[in-house]
């Protein structure tokens, strides 16, 4: 279980690294007061949606702005 004393950014980072579909992707994010903005490039719309769902389930996330770009790498 993730320590509840971790910051929102630390929890989001941990969730992205832990997900096998996203672990080696170069995804960036900004977090502020419950809002997380995702940026970067993924290979499919599935990965884009998975990233959003992974972040949405993180404790403390109230809103996700998904600005990931889909491009075949």
Buried (B, 14 or more C-beta within 10 A) or exposed (E): EEEEEBEBBEBBBBBBEEBEBBEEBEBEBEBEEEEBBBBBBBEEEEBBEBBBEBBBEBEBBEEBEBEBEEEEE
